[in-house]
Amino acid sequence: MKKFKLTHDQHVFKRLTKTTIANYIANCLKENGDIKQVFIIEPEIETVDLFETPEKLTPEARSILMLCGEIESYEDCAELKKLLNGAGYDFEYGLDAQPYNLHKI
């Protein structure tokens, strides 16, 4: 079985689905006649939670975090998310109202 390593610019492939990428590779290699299946193995991308490294945030985002203060509810998370989205950042949160995985959009 042939193995192919797909390296990519994250910005280009962010908009493509795994099926689209697999179909593209299969079509490119179809001429050889020996391809049976294409598997996409997603690389593990190490992410930095910017909540843990606020010095890497823009001044606008740092100001938003300072003004919001303590997050006490799910609604607080939703409001903070809306404000940070406007500054170019996003994060996730659960029903426990604990925001995590702050990252640049």
Secondary structure, DSSP 4 states (H G I P E B T S, - for coil): ---------HHHHTTS-HHHHHHHHHHHHGGGS--------PPPPP---TTT-GGGS-HHHHHHHHHH----SHHHHHHHHHHHHHTTEEEEE-TT--EEEEEE-
